[in-house]
Structures are given as structure tokens and as C-alpha cells.
Amino acid sequence: MALIREPSVEPYGLVPVELGPAVREAAAHWPSDELFLVIHRALRDVRRARVVWGLLLERVARAGS
């Protein structure tokens, strides 16, 4: 699951997730110009985690250009 701006949902083939009222209210105050990949510390150096992070960075950079 990713928290991204709604216009980015369809181009990436994603599906919106229904947020509960408390999460929706809190999300309104979250930064919208930062990207985080949350994984367990033990997985930081696992190749597939690095590949996912690289793919996210590439897609975000492409979308911003």
C-alpha cells in the first residue's frame, strides 16, 4: 500500500484504498513531497527490497519530469 496523490493512481494501475475517518484526518497533515519505503530493518540489504526502492524512485522521477 502506498500513500500517493489521487492523480497518480490510475496511470500506475493502482486501486484506491478506503481509509477510516481517523486515518483520513491524520493523512491530511502528512508530507506530500517525501517518499518512504517501510520495511523491517533485517530486510534493508535484501536485493528485492533494493529493487522495489529503485523502481519507486525511478517512477517518481519520471512522473515529476
PDB file with SEQRES, HELIX, SHEET and CRYST1 records, atoms N, CA, C and O in Angstrom:
SEQRES   1 A   65  MET ALA LEU ILE ARG GLU PRO SER VAL GLU PRO TYR GLY          
SEQRES   2 A   65  LEU VAL PRO VAL GLU LEU GLY PRO ALA VAL ARG GLU ALA          
SEQRES   3 A   65  ALA ALA HIS TRP PRO SER ASP GLU LEU PHE LEU VAL ILE          
SEQRES   4 A   65  HIS ARG ALA LEU ARG ASP VAL ARG ARG ALA ARG VAL VAL          
SEQRES   5 A   65  TRP GLY LEU LEU LEU GLU ARG VAL ALA ARG ALA GLY SER          
HELIX    1 AA1 GLU A    6  SER A    8  5                                   3    
HELIX    2 AA2 GLU A   10  TYR A   12  5                                   3    
HELIX    3 AA3 PRO A   21  ALA A   27  1                                   7    
HELIX    4 AA4 ARG A   41  LEU A   43  5                                   3    
HELIX    5 AA5 ARG A   47  GLY A   64  1                                  18    
CRYST1    1.000    1.000    1.000  90.00  90.00  90.00 P 1           1          
ATOM      1  N   MET A   1       0.846  -1.156   0.000  1.00  0.00           N  
ATOM      2  CA  MET A   1       0.000   0.000   0.000  1.00  0.00           C  
ATOM      3  C   MET A   1       0.899   1.229   0.000  1.00  0.00           C  
ATOM      4  O   MET A   1       1.921   1.267   0.686  1.00  0.00           O  
ATOM      5  N   ALA A   2       0.515   2.206  -0.759  1.00  0.00           N  
ATOM      6  CA  ALA A   2       1.270   3.455  -0.850  1.00  0.00           C  
ATOM      7  C   ALA A   2       0.325   4.624  -0.665  1.00  0.00           C  
ATOM      8  O   ALA A   2      -0.833   4.572  -1.078  1.00  0.00           O  
ATOM      9  N   LEU A   3       0.811   5.648  -0.062  1.00  0.00           N  
ATOM     10  CA  LEU A   3       0.042   6.886   0.057  1.00  0.00           C  
ATOM     11  C   LEU A   3       0.564   7.841  -1.006  1.00  0.00           C  
ATOM     12  O   LEU A   3       1.656   8.396  -0.886  1.00  0.00           O  
ATOM     13  N   ILE A   4      -0.232   8.017  -2.038  1.00  0.00           N  
ATOM     14  CA  ILE A   4       0.157   8.899  -3.139  1.00  0.00           C  
ATOM     15  C   ILE A   4      -1.024   9.786  -3.503  1.00  0.00           C  
ATOM     16  O   ILE A   4      -2.157   9.530  -3.094  1.00  0.00           O  
ATOM     17  N   ARG A   5      -0.756  10.803  -4.254  1.00  0.00           N  
ATOM     18  CA  ARG A   5      -1.816  11.694  -4.694  1.00  0.00           C  
ATOM     19  C   ARG A   5      -2.728  10.964  -5.679  1.00  0.00           C  
ATOM     20  O   ARG A   5      -2.282  10.141  -6.478  1.00  0.00           O  
ATOM     21  N   GLU A   6      -4.000  11.287  -5.597  1.00  0.00           N  
ATOM     22  CA  GLU A   6      -5.004  10.582  -6.390  1.00  0.00           C  
ATOM     23  C   GLU A   6      -4.726  10.576  -7.897  1.00  0.00           C  
ATOM     24  O   GLU A   6      -4.978   9.554  -8.536  1.00  0.00           O  
ATOM     25  N   PRO A   7      -4.221  11.661  -8.500  1.00  0.00           N  
ATOM     26  CA  PRO A   7      -3.964  11.612  -9.948  1.00  0.00           C  
ATOM     27  C   PRO A   7      -2.932  10.561 -10.359  1.00  0.00           C  
ATOM     28  O   PRO A   7      -2.863  10.198 -11.533  1.00  0.00           O  
ATOM     29  N   SER A   8      -2.139  10.073  -9.424  1.00  0.00           N  
ATOM     30  CA  SER A   8      -1.127   9.066  -9.746  1.00  0.00           C  
ATOM     31  C   SER A   8      -1.673   7.643  -9.688  1.00  0.00           C  
ATOM     32  O   SER A   8      -0.983   6.708 -10.094  1.00  0.00           O  
ATOM     33  N   VAL A   9      -2.876   7.460  -9.201  1.00  0.00           N  
ATOM     34  CA  VAL A   9      -3.425   6.117  -9.012  1.00  0.00           C  
ATOM     35  C   VAL A   9      -3.624   5.408 -10.346  1.00  0.00           C  
ATOM     36  O   VAL A   9      -3.044   4.344 -10.564  1.00  0.00           O  
ATOM     37  N   GLU A  10      -4.415   5.961 -11.227  1.00  0.00           N  
ATOM     38  CA  GLU A  10      -4.752   5.285 -12.477  1.00  0.00           C  
ATOM     39  C   GLU A  10      -3.556   5.056 -13.404  1.00  0.00           C  
ATOM     40  O   GLU A  10      -3.416   3.953 -13.933  1.00  0.00           O  
ATOM     41  N   PRO A  11      -2.678   6.061 -13.626  1.00  0.00           N  
ATOM     42  CA  PRO A  11      -1.550   5.824 -14.535  1.00  0.00           C  
ATOM     43  C   PRO A  11      -0.652   4.655 -14.132  1.00  0.00           C  
ATOM     44  O   PRO A  11      -0.035   4.022 -14.987  1.00  0.00           O  
ATOM     45  N   TYR A  12      -0.579   4.369 -12.829  1.00  0.00           N  
ATOM     46  CA  TYR A  12       0.267   3.274 -12.365  1.00  0.00           C  
ATOM     47  C   TYR A  12      -0.508   1.987 -12.159  1.00  0.00           C  
ATOM     48  O   TYR A  12       0.043   1.008 -11.656  1.00  0.00           O  
ATOM     49  N   GLY A  13      -1.790   1.973 -12.543  1.00  0.00           N  
ATOM     50  CA  GLY A  13      -2.590   0.767 -12.401  1.00  0.00           C  
ATOM     51  C   GLY A  13      -2.893   0.419 -10.956  1.00  0.00           C  
ATOM     52  O   GLY A  13      -3.064  -0.753 -10.620  1.00  0.00           O  
ATOM     53  N   LEU A  14      -2.961   1.425 -10.103  1.00  0.00           N  
ATOM     54  CA  LEU A  14      -3.228   1.199  -8.686  1.00  0.00           C  
ATOM     55  C   LEU A  14      -4.719   1.327  -8.401  1.00  0.00           C  
ATOM     56  O   LEU A  14      -5.486   1.804  -9.237  1.00  0.00           O  
ATOM     57  N   VAL A  15      -5.112   0.901  -7.225  1.00  0.00           N  
ATOM     58  CA  VAL A  15      -6.507   0.948  -6.808  1.00  0.00           C  
ATOM     59  C   VAL A  15      -6.573   1.710  -5.485  1.00  0.00           C  
ATOM     60  O   VAL A  15      -5.800   1.427  -4.571  1.00  0.00           O  
ATOM     61  N   PRO A  16      -7.492   2.676  -5.376  1.00  0.00           N  
ATOM     62  CA  PRO A  16      -7.594   3.415  -4.121  1.00  0.00           C  
ATOM     63  C   PRO A  16      -7.997   2.515  -2.953  1.00  0.00           C  
ATOM     64  O   PRO A  16      -8.757   1.561  -3.121  1.00  0.00           O  
ATOM     65  N   VAL A  17      -7.481   2.831  -1.783  1.00  0.00           N  
ATOM     66  CA  VAL A  17      -7.817   2.116  -0.554  1.00  0.00           C  
ATOM     67  C   VAL A  17      -8.723   3.018   0.269  1.00  0.00           C  
ATOM     68  O   VAL A  17      -8.452   4.211   0.409  1.00  0.00           O  
ATOM     69  N   GLU A  18      -9.785   2.463   0.808  1.00  0.00           N  
ATOM     70  CA  GLU A  18     -10.678   3.228   1.664  1.00  0.00           C  
ATOM     71  C   GLU A  18     -10.019   3.415   3.034  1.00  0.00           C  
ATOM     72  O   GLU A  18      -9.670   2.440   3.700  1.00  0.00           O  
ATOM     73  N   LEU A  19      -9.854   4.660   3.442  1.00  0.00           N  
ATOM     74  CA  LEU A  19      -9.270   4.965   4.740  1.00  0.00           C  
ATOM     75  C   LEU A  19     -10.376   5.288   5.730  1.00  0.00           C  
ATOM     76  O   LEU A  19     -11.379   5.910   5.380  1.00  0.00           O  
ATOM     77  N   GLY A  20     -10.181   4.860   6.960  1.00  0.00           N  
ATOM     78  CA  GLY A  20     -11.119   5.205   8.016  1.00  0.00           C  
ATOM     79  C   GLY A  20     -11.015   6.689   8.336  1.00  0.00           C  
ATOM     80  O   GLY A  20     -10.015   7.320   7.993  1.00  0.00           O  
ATOM     81  N   PRO A  21     -12.008   7.251   8.974  1.00  0.00           N  
ATOM     82  CA  PRO A  21     -12.024   8.687   9.266  1.00  0.00           C  
ATOM     83  C   PRO A  21     -10.790   9.185  10.022  1.00  0.00           C  
ATOM     84  O   PRO A  21     -10.264  10.251   9.702  1.00  0.00           O  
ATOM     85  N   ALA A  22     -10.326   8.442  11.006  1.00  0.00           N  
ATOM     86  CA  ALA A  22      -9.164   8.879  11.791  1.00  0.00           C  
ATOM     87  C   ALA A  22      -7.905   8.923  10.931  1.00  0.00           C  
ATOM     88  O   ALA A  22      -7.118   9.864  11.030  1.00  0.00           O  
ATOM     89  N   VAL A  23      -7.715   7.924  10.102  1.00  0.00           N  
ATOM     90  CA  VAL A  23      -6.529   7.891   9.231  1.00  0.00           C  
ATOM     91  C   VAL A  23      -6.632   8.977   8.175  1.00  0.00           C  
ATOM     92  O   VAL A  23      -5.644   9.652   7.887  1.00  0.00           O  
ATOM     93  N   ARG A  24      -7.806   9.156   7.598  1.00  0.00           N  
ATOM     94  CA  ARG A  24      -8.008  10.185   6.578  1.00  0.00           C  
ATOM     95  C   ARG A  24      -7.687  11.574   7.153  1.00  0.00           C  
ATOM     96  O   ARG A  24      -7.042  12.387   6.492  1.00  0.00           O  
ATOM     97  N   GLU A  25      -8.136  11.838   8.377  1.00  0.00           N  
ATOM     98  CA  GLU A  25      -7.869  13.127   9.011  1.00  0.00           C  
ATOM     99  C   GLU A  25      -6.367  13.305   9.269  1.00  0.00           C  
ATOM    100  O   GLU A  25      -5.812  14.372   9.007  1.00  0.00           O  
ATOM    101  N   ALA A  26      -5.722  12.269   9.776  1.00  0.00           N  
ATOM    102  CA  ALA A  26      -4.280  12.344  10.038  1.00  0.00           C  
ATOM    103  C   ALA A  26      -3.503  12.503   8.735  1.00  0.00           C  
ATOM    104  O   ALA A  26      -2.524  13.248   8.688  1.00  0.00           O  
ATOM    105  N   ALA A  27      -3.924  11.817   7.686  1.00  0.00           N  
ATOM    106  CA  ALA A  27      -3.214  11.847   6.403  1.00  0.00           C  
ATOM    107  C   ALA A  27      -3.213  13.238   5.781  1.00  0.00           C  
ATOM    108  O   ALA A  27      -2.321  13.570   5.001  1.00  0.00           O  
ATOM    109  N   ALA A  28      -4.194  14.040   6.116  1.00  0.00           N  
ATOM    110  CA  ALA A  28      -4.253  15.397   5.576  1.00  0.00           C  
ATOM    111  C   ALA A  28      -3.044  16.222   6.014  1.00  0.00           C  
ATOM    112  O   ALA A  28      -2.713  17.219   5.372  1.00  0.00           O  
ATOM    113  N   HIS A  29      -2.384  15.821   7.095  1.00  0.00           N  
ATOM    114  CA  HIS A  29      -1.243  16.574   7.629  1.00  0.00           C  
ATOM    115  C   HIS A  29       0.109  15.931   7.294  1.00  0.00           C  
ATOM    116  O   HIS A  29       1.153  16.478   7.647  1.00  0.00           O  
ATOM    117  N   TRP A  30       0.099  14.792   6.627  1.00  0.00           N  
ATOM    118  CA  TRP A  30       1.351  14.125   6.278  1.00  0.00           C  
ATOM    119  C   TRP A  30       2.029  14.851   5.126  1.00  0.00           C  
ATOM    120  O   TRP A  30       1.350  15.444   4.288  1.00  0.00           O  
ATOM    121  N   PRO A  31       3.364  14.814   5.070  1.00  0.00           N  
ATOM    122  CA  PRO A  31       4.073  15.465   3.962  1.00  0.00           C  
ATOM    123  C   PRO A  31       3.702  14.806   2.632  1.00  0.00           C  
ATOM    124  O   PRO A  31       3.505  13.593   2.557  1.00  0.00           O  
ATOM    125  N   SER A  32       3.612  15.620   1.600  1.00  0.00           N  
ATOM    126  CA  SER A  32       3.260  15.075   0.288  1.00  0.00           C  
ATOM    127  C   SER A  32       4.439  15.097  -0.672  1.00  0.00           C  
ATOM    128  O   SER A  32       4.299  14.723  -1.836  1.00  0.00           O  
ATOM    129  N   ASP A  33       5.593  15.530  -0.197  1.00  0.00           N  
ATOM    130  CA  ASP A  33       6.759  15.617  -1.071  1.00  0.00           C  
ATOM    131  C   ASP A  33       7.908  14.713  -0.615  1.00  0.00           C  
ATOM    132  O   ASP A  33       9.063  14.940  -0.973  1.00  0.00           O  
ATOM    133  N   GLU A  34       7.583  13.697   0.172  1.00  0.00           N  
ATOM    134  CA  GLU A  34       8.593  12.749   0.635  1.00  0.00           C  
ATOM    135  C   GLU A  34       8.147  11.339   0.289  1.00  0.00           C  
ATOM    136  O   GLU A  34       6.953  11.063   0.165  1.00  0.00           O  
ATOM    137  N   LEU A  35       9.119  10.453   0.136  1.00  0.00           N  
ATOM    138  CA  LEU A  35       8.836   9.058  -0.195  1.00  0.00           C  
ATOM    139  C   LEU A  35       9.541   8.173   0.815  1.00  0.00           C  
ATOM    140  O   LEU A  35      10.740   8.319   1.050  1.00  0.00           O  
ATOM    141  N   PHE A  36       8.798   7.259   1.408  1.00  0.00           N  
ATOM    142  CA  PHE A  36       9.348   6.323   2.378  1.00  0.00           C  
ATOM    143  C   PHE A  36       8.992   4.904   1.969  1.00  0.00           C  
ATOM    144  O   PHE A  36       7.882   4.652   1.499  1.00  0.00           O  
ATOM    145  N   LEU A  37       9.902   3.996   2.140  1.00  0.00           N  
ATOM    146  CA  LEU A  37       9.631   2.572   1.994  1.00  0.00           C  
ATOM    147  C   LEU A  37       9.831   1.980   3.385  1.00  0.00           C  
ATOM    148  O   LEU A  37      10.945   1.972   3.909  1.00  0.00           O  
ATOM    149  N   VAL A  38       8.771   1.497   3.964  1.00  0.00           N  
ATOM    150  CA  VAL A  38       8.830   0.979   5.326  1.00  0.00           C  
ATOM    151  C   VAL A  38       8.976  -0.536   5.274  1.00  0.00           C  
ATOM    152  O   VAL A  38       8.078  -1.245   4.820  1.00  0.00           O  
ATOM    153  N   ILE A  39      10.107  -1.013   5.739  1.00  0.00           N  
ATOM    154  CA  ILE A  39      10.382  -2.452   5.785  1.00  0.00           C  
ATOM    155  C   ILE A  39      11.106  -2.751   7.092  1.00  0.00           C  
ATOM    156  O   ILE A  39      11.602  -1.846   7.763  1.00  0.00           O  
ATOM    157  N   HIS A  40      11.156  -3.988   7.430  1.00  0.00           N  
ATOM    158  CA  HIS A  40      11.886  -4.399   8.630  1.00  0.00           C  
ATOM    159  C   HIS A  40      13.375  -4.157   8.407  1.00  0.00           C  
ATOM    160  O   HIS A  40      13.890  -4.351   7.306  1.00  0.00           O  
ATOM    161  N   ARG A  41      14.047  -3.740   9.448  1.00  0.00           N  
ATOM    162  CA  ARG A  41      15.475  -3.434   9.372  1.00  0.00           C  
ATOM    163  C   ARG A  41      16.279  -4.601   8.779  1.00  0.00           C  
ATOM    164  O   ARG A  41      17.234  -4.378   8.035  1.00  0.00           O  
ATOM    165  N   ALA A  42      15.899  -5.831   9.104  1.00  0.00           N  
ATOM    166  CA  ALA A  42      16.631  -7.002   8.617  1.00  0.00           C  
ATOM    167  C   ALA A  42      16.541  -7.147   7.098  1.00  0.00           C  
ATOM    168  O   ALA A  42      17.336  -7.874   6.503  1.00  0.00           O  
ATOM    169  N   LEU A  43      15.586  -6.468   6.466  1.00  0.00           N  
ATOM    170  CA  LEU A  43      15.403  -6.595   5.011  1.00  0.00           C  
ATOM    171  C   LEU A  43      16.052  -5.468   4.223  1.00  0.00           C  
ATOM    172  O   LEU A  43      15.955  -5.448   2.996  1.00  0.00           O  
ATOM    173  N   ARG A  44      16.700  -4.543   4.885  1.00  0.00           N  
ATOM    174  CA  ARG A  44      17.287  -3.393   4.183  1.00  0.00           C  
ATOM    175  C   ARG A  44      18.228  -3.782   3.064  1.00  0.00           C  
ATOM    176  O   ARG A  44      18.230  -3.151   2.007  1.00  0.00           O  
ATOM    177  N   ASP A  45      19.018  -4.803   3.278  1.00  0.00           N  
ATOM    178  CA  ASP A  45      20.014  -5.187   2.282  1.00  0.00           C  
ATOM    179  C   ASP A  45      19.561  -6.340   1.397  1.00  0.00           C  
ATOM    180  O   ASP A  45      20.359  -6.876   0.627  1.00  0.00           O  
ATOM    181  N   VAL A  46      18.311  -6.724   1.494  1.00  0.00           N  
ATOM    182  CA  VAL A  46      17.778  -7.786   0.631  1.00  0.00           C  
ATOM    183  C   VAL A  46      17.580  -7.203  -0.762  1.00  0.00           C  
ATOM    184  O   VAL A  46      17.022  -6.117  -0.919  1.00  0.00           O  
ATOM    185  N   ARG A  47      18.035  -7.925  -1.751  1.00  0.00           N  
ATOM    186  CA  ARG A  47      18.015  -7.420  -3.127  1.00  0.00           C  
ATOM    187  C   ARG A  47      16.624  -6.975  -3.567  1.00  0.00           C  
ATOM    188  O   ARG A  47      16.490  -5.914  -4.176  1.00  0.00           O  
ATOM    189  N   ARG A  48      15.598  -7.748  -3.276  1.00  0.00           N  
ATOM    190  CA  ARG A  48      14.256  -7.384  -3.764  1.00  0.00           C  
ATOM    191  C   ARG A  48      13.770  -6.085  -3.130  1.00  0.00           C  
ATOM    192  O   ARG A  48      13.024  -5.339  -3.764  1.00  0.00           O  
ATOM    193  N   ALA A  49      14.174  -5.799  -1.898  1.00  0.00           N  
ATOM    194  CA  ALA A  49      13.811  -4.523  -1.273  1.00  0.00           C  
ATOM    195  C   ALA A  49      14.518  -3.376  -1.986  1.00  0.00           C  
ATOM    196  O   ALA A  49      13.912  -2.334  -2.235  1.00  0.00           O  
ATOM    197  N   ARG A  50      15.787  -3.557  -2.313  1.00  0.00           N  
ATOM    198  CA  ARG A  50      16.527  -2.517  -3.044  1.00  0.00           C  
ATOM    199  C   ARG A  50      15.940  -2.298  -4.429  1.00  0.00           C  
ATOM    200  O   ARG A  50      15.889  -1.165  -4.909  1.00  0.00           O  
ATOM    201  N   VAL A  51      15.497  -3.371  -5.076  1.00  0.00           N  
ATOM    202  CA  VAL A  51      14.893  -3.256  -6.412  1.00  0.00           C  
ATOM    203  C   VAL A  51      13.590  -2.480  -6.337  1.00  0.00           C  
ATOM    204  O   VAL A  51      13.340  -1.617  -7.179  1.00  0.00           O  
ATOM    205  N   VAL A  52      12.756  -2.769  -5.349  1.00  0.00           N  
ATOM    206  CA  VAL A  52      11.493  -2.040  -5.189  1.00  0.00           C  
ATOM    207  C   VAL A  52      11.778  -0.563  -4.947  1.00  0.00           C  
ATOM    208  O   VAL A  52      11.137   0.292  -5.556  1.00  0.00           O  
ATOM    209  N   TRP A  53      12.719  -0.251  -4.078  1.00  0.00           N  
ATOM    210  CA  TRP A  53      13.055   1.134  -3.795  1.00  0.00           C  
ATOM    211  C   TRP A  53      13.543   1.834  -5.067  1.00  0.00           C  
ATOM    212  O   TRP A  53      13.127   2.956  -5.356  1.00  0.00           O  
ATOM    213  N   GLY A  54      14.410   1.182  -5.814  1.00  0.00           N  
ATOM    214  CA  GLY A  54      14.904   1.755  -7.066  1.00  0.00           C  
ATOM    215  C   GLY A  54      13.784   2.018  -8.060  1.00  0.00           C  
ATOM    216  O   GLY A  54      13.765   3.053  -8.727  1.00  0.00           O  
ATOM    217  N   LEU A  55      12.856   1.079  -8.157  1.00  0.00           N  
ATOM    218  CA  LEU A  55      11.720   1.235  -9.061  1.00  0.00           C  
ATOM    219  C   LEU A  55      10.846   2.416  -8.630  1.00  0.00           C  
ATOM    220  O   LEU A  55      10.416   3.207  -9.469  1.00  0.00           O  
ATOM    221  N   LEU A  56      10.585   2.535  -7.337  1.00  0.00           N  
ATOM    222  CA  LEU A  56       9.792   3.661  -6.840  1.00  0.00           C  
ATOM    223  C   LEU A  56      10.461   4.993  -7.166  1.00  0.00           C  
ATOM    224  O   LEU A  56       9.806   5.918  -7.647  1.00  0.00           O  
ATOM    225  N   LEU A  57      11.751   5.089  -6.908  1.00  0.00           N  
ATOM    226  CA  LEU A  57      12.467   6.327  -7.197  1.00  0.00           C  
ATOM    227  C   LEU A  57      12.429   6.656  -8.693  1.00  0.00           C  
ATOM    228  O   LEU A  57      12.253   7.813  -9.074  1.00  0.00           O  
ATOM    229  N   GLU A  58      12.593   5.650  -9.523  1.00  0.00           N  
ATOM    230  CA  GLU A  58      12.569   5.846 -10.977  1.00  0.00           C  
ATOM    231  C   GLU A  58      11.194   6.345 -11.437  1.00  0.00           C  
ATOM    232  O   GLU A  58      11.099   7.293 -12.216  1.00  0.00           O  
ATOM    233  N   ARG A  59      10.143   5.702 -10.949  1.00  0.00           N  
ATOM    234  CA  ARG A  59       8.768   6.092 -11.346  1.00  0.00           C  
ATOM    235  C   ARG A  59       8.435   7.499 -10.873  1.00  0.00           C  
ATOM    236  O   ARG A  59       7.840   8.280 -11.616  1.00  0.00           O  
ATOM    237  N   VAL A  60       8.815   7.825  -9.644  1.00  0.00           N  
ATOM    238  CA  VAL A  60       8.520   9.152  -9.115  1.00  0.00           C  
ATOM    239  C   VAL A  60       9.284  10.214  -9.912  1.00  0.00           C  
ATOM    240  O   VAL A  60       8.732  11.267 -10.231  1.00  0.00           O  
ATOM    241  N   ALA A  61      10.538   9.941 -10.229  1.00  0.00           N  
ATOM    242  CA  ALA A  61      11.338  10.888 -11.008  1.00  0.00           C  
ATOM    243  C   ALA A  61      10.731  11.082 -12.399  1.00  0.00           C  
ATOM    244  O   ALA A  61      10.674  12.202 -12.906  1.00  0.00           O  
ATOM    245  N   ARG A  62      10.285   9.995 -13.005  1.00  0.00           N  
ATOM    246  CA  ARG A  62       9.683  10.055 -14.336  1.00  0.00           C  
ATOM    247  C   ARG A  62       8.378  10.842 -14.300  1.00  0.00           C  
ATOM    248  O   ARG A  62       8.096  11.627 -15.205  1.00  0.00           O  
ATOM    249  N   ALA A  63       7.584  10.629 -13.252  1.00  0.00           N  
ATOM    250  CA  ALA A  63       6.295  11.322 -13.126  1.00  0.00           C  
ATOM    251  C   ALA A  63       6.499  12.814 -12.898  1.00  0.00           C  
ATOM    252  O   ALA A  63       5.658  13.623 -13.292  1.00  0.00           O  
ATOM    253  N   GLY A  64       7.600  13.179 -12.270  1.00  0.00           N  
ATOM    254  CA  GLY A  64       7.858  14.582 -11.978  1.00  0.00           C  
ATOM    255  C   GLY A  64       8.472  15.350 -13.132  1.00  0.00           C  
ATOM    256  O   GLY A  64       8.562  16.576 -13.083  1.00  0.00           O  
ATOM    257  N   SER A  65       8.894  14.644 -14.170  1.00  0.00           N  
ATOM    258  CA  SER A  65       9.537  15.347 -15.287  1.00  0.00           C  
ATOM    259  C   SER A  65       8.595  15.658 -16.409  1.00  0.00           C  
ATOM    260  O   SER A  65       9.001  16.246 -17.411  1.00  0.00           O  
TER     261      SER A  65                                                      
END                                                                             
